[in-house]
Protein backbone atom coordinates (compact mmCIF):
# COMPACT_ATOMS: atom_id res chain seq x y z
CA UNK A 1 0.00 0.00 0.00
CA UNK A 2 1.35 3.41 -1.00
CA UNK A 3 0.72 6.62 0.86
CA UNK A 4 0.47 9.87 -1.08
CA UNK A 5 0.43 13.36 0.31
CA UNK A 6 -1.62 15.80 -1.74
CA UNK A 7 -2.05 19.52 -1.29
CA UNK A 8 -5.44 20.86 -2.29
CA UNK A 9 -6.13 24.53 -2.99
CA UNK A 10 -9.66 25.37 -1.81
CA UNK A 11 -11.43 28.65 -2.60
CA UNK A 12 -14.86 29.54 -1.22
CA UNK A 13 -15.42 25.91 -0.25
CA UNK A 14 -14.56 24.64 -3.75
CA UNK A 15 -11.52 22.50 -4.55
CA UNK A 16 -9.62 24.30 -7.30
CA UNK A 17 -6.53 22.18 -7.87
CA UNK A 18 -4.51 19.38 -6.27
CA UNK A 19 -0.70 19.42 -6.16
CA UNK A 20 2.09 17.03 -5.26
CA UNK A 21 4.06 19.64 -3.28
CA UNK A 22 3.22 22.37 -0.80
CA UNK A 23 5.38 24.87 -2.73
CA UNK A 24 3.36 24.37 -5.92
CA UNK A 25 0.05 24.64 -4.04
CA UNK A 26 1.15 27.87 -2.36
CA UNK A 27 2.28 29.34 -5.70
CA UNK A 28 -1.10 28.54 -7.26
CA UNK A 29 -2.95 29.97 -4.24
CA UNK A 30 -0.88 33.17 -4.52
CA UNK A 31 -1.73 33.40 -8.23
CA UNK A 32 -5.44 33.06 -7.36
CA UNK A 33 -5.07 35.85 -4.76
CA UNK A 34 -3.52 38.05 -7.43
CA UNK A 35 -6.30 37.19 -9.91
CA UNK A 36 -8.93 38.10 -7.31
CA UNK A 37 -7.21 41.45 -6.65
CA UNK A 38 -7.08 42.19 -10.40
CA UNK A 39 -10.76 41.24 -10.76
CA UNK A 40 -11.83 43.50 -7.89
CA UNK A 41 -9.73 46.35 -9.28
CA UNK A 42 -11.28 45.93 -12.74
CA UNK A 43 -14.83 45.83 -11.33
CA UNK A 44 -14.18 49.07 -9.42
CA UNK A 45 -12.58 50.77 -12.44
CA UNK A 46 -15.81 52.12 -13.89
CA UNK A 47 -15.36 50.18 -17.13
CA UNK A 48 -18.38 48.26 -18.31
CA UNK A 49 -17.32 44.72 -17.42
CA UNK A 50 -19.54 42.05 -15.99
CA UNK A 51 -18.21 39.94 -13.13
CA UNK A 52 -17.29 36.98 -15.36
CA UNK A 53 -15.30 39.18 -17.74
CA UNK A 54 -13.47 40.81 -14.83
CA UNK A 55 -12.68 37.41 -13.29
CA UNK A 56 -11.43 36.01 -16.61
CA UNK A 57 -9.29 39.06 -17.30
CA UNK A 58 -7.98 39.09 -13.72
CA UNK A 59 -7.01 35.42 -13.98
CA UNK A 60 -5.33 36.01 -17.35
CA UNK A 61 -3.30 38.93 -15.97
CA UNK A 62 -2.26 36.91 -12.91
CA UNK A 63 -1.28 33.88 -15.02
CA UNK A 64 0.83 36.13 -17.25
CA UNK A 65 2.22 38.43 -14.57
CA UNK A 66 5.77 38.18 -15.91
CA UNK A 67 4.65 39.48 -19.29
CA UNK A 68 2.59 42.24 -17.61
CA UNK A 69 5.62 43.28 -15.54
CA UNK A 70 7.82 43.30 -18.66
CA UNK A 71 5.35 45.56 -20.49
CA UNK A 72 5.09 47.90 -17.48
CA UNK A 73 8.89 48.13 -17.19
CA UNK A 74 9.75 48.49 -20.87
CA UNK A 75 6.54 49.63 -22.60
CA UNK A 76 7.23 46.86 -25.13
CA UNK A 77 5.78 43.44 -25.79
CA UNK A 78 7.88 40.54 -24.50
CA UNK A 79 9.99 38.59 -27.00
CA UNK A 80 8.11 35.88 -28.91
CA UNK A 81 9.85 33.21 -26.80
CA UNK A 82 8.71 34.87 -23.56
CA UNK A 83 5.16 35.60 -24.69
CA UNK A 84 2.65 32.89 -23.98
CA UNK A 85 -0.58 32.14 -25.77
CA UNK A 86 -3.77 31.86 -23.73
CA UNK A 87 -4.31 28.41 -22.29
CA UNK A 88 -7.02 26.55 -20.41
CA UNK A 89 -4.36 25.00 -18.18
CA UNK A 90 -2.67 26.90 -15.34
CA UNK A 91 0.75 28.36 -16.00
CA UNK A 92 3.60 26.31 -14.59
CA UNK A 93 5.63 27.58 -11.67
CA UNK A 94 8.57 25.14 -11.17
CA UNK A 95 11.67 26.75 -9.69
CA UNK A 96 13.90 24.52 -11.84
CA UNK A 97 12.44 25.89 -15.09
CA UNK A 98 14.07 28.52 -17.29
CA UNK A 99 14.16 32.04 -15.87
CA UNK A 100 11.42 33.23 -18.29
CA UNK A 101 8.99 30.39 -17.66
CA UNK A 102 7.62 28.71 -14.57
CA UNK A 103 5.91 25.35 -14.22
CA UNK A 104 3.32 23.85 -11.90
CA UNK A 105 2.64 20.18 -11.85
CA UNK A 106 -1.05 19.98 -11.12
CA UNK A 107 -3.80 17.43 -10.97
CA UNK A 108 -7.37 18.66 -11.40
CA UNK A 109 -9.39 18.20 -8.22
CA UNK A 110 -12.27 15.75 -8.35
Helices and strands as residue ranges (DSSP letters): E 7-11, E 14-19, H 22-43, H 51-63, H 65-74, E 106-108
